[in-house]
Amino acid sequence: MSKSKFLYERALHVLPGGISRNLILRDPHPVYVAKASGFTVTDVDGKNYIDFSNNVASLIHGHAYPPIVEAVTEQLKKGTAYMLGTEIEIEFAELLTSRVPQFEQVRFVNSGTEAVMAMVKAARAFTNRPMIAKAEGAYHGSYDTAEVSQDPNPDNWGSYNNPKSVPHVVGTPDGVLNNVVVFPFNDAQTTIQILNNYKDKLAAILIDPVPHRISMVPAQRDFIYAIYDWCKAHNVLLCFDEVVTFRCDFQGAQENYPVKPDLTSLGKIIGGGFPIGALAGSKKIMDILNPRSTNYRYALSGTFSANPISMTAGKIAMEHYTQEKVNYLKALTERAKTQILDAAKSVGIPISLTGMGTFFRLFFTHPAPQHYRETYLYEQANKQAIKAALDYLYENGIIAINSLTFMPSTVMTEKEIDRLSEVILGMFKHVKPLIKEWR
Ligand code: PMP
């Protein structure tokens, strides 16, 4: 019996489903890690993988990045959490605010989920309104409000022009559902029509500019402009979830849109491999978190918020994610995309690669699904092909995110990209008979 199988059987007794996060579940059992370094993960049975998931887009410099290991080791000896301030939290906030002009102030929290939650509550507190609007199918973490209509299906999603607010978890209170408005991503006209019904009650429009679960098709500029103008006209805050997309460019995906969000939530790469989240925005809005301000409306605390380990690792990760490194990672990503498109052509299968800058998602269809309902139908029709593709990649030493999404890291070279393309070529031949038309 493999060590991973043995561990899974032990895990089944003490962890529901044998897991602590759904993503690691694989057939017939999860893979358990012995160690990881750079782009390589070694499992407990001694097999090596090139890691293109990077813990779901959270390790921009790969595993055990030496400058982070060194600095965190030093900090560990000095303590890991205090009920007192630290200089490193100020330094890291200075770094983030100097990186992105619209980040005038930052509040650190412990996860992307918490960052989105803080963003929604801050918007409510600032506007004194209860509702938010979000795109159907968008994933924003596991906060009640943010997970509404994360995964609806044809039996409950309602009409395209007026999507229903569908609970993600059984027992979600009506109060939550009634305060979340759902719109179709990248359809400005329909979205504005929907928003107009709630203009006096909306606090925030929540947007992930390159939403992974919807399709990873970037938000069109016209879509963002339309929502931005609508928000300004009705005093609603435009809130970007850049928990994943901050890696897209030096200033995150928002660098690619001339209009900027009022608030941004961050997470993943800004923790340098440790748990983190952050809320960033203008002083005027962030002042509602300031206990000494007359504008104070939102008391937000967290036992591990701004702990010196996450601050130390995060600061180094971001210092080292220079414009040069961003360009390097974009070039590697482009190289992978070009090779993968060529491979698909040579095998004679339709594919699309969505994403922005430094990551991409692979679909066995062309053109790519444009909104959640299309992605849902594509995934239903191609469940078998997607699973076979992932299994093939794992068998051949490549870890991808389960949606067939790839997150290269700055420690990779053209060699790892070329190996990825080579394995994907074999994978295309393997899954070709399983690809199903869905439109
Ligand atoms: N927002 C987005 C866009 C995400 O992809 C995620 C996590 N994958 C989150 C929020 C939540 O982050 P976390 O898992 O750190 O809570």
Residues whose N, C-alpha, C, O or C-beta is under 5 A from the ligand:
A	BS01	PMP	S111 G112 T113 E114 Y139 H140 G141 D208 D241 V243 V244 G267 I276
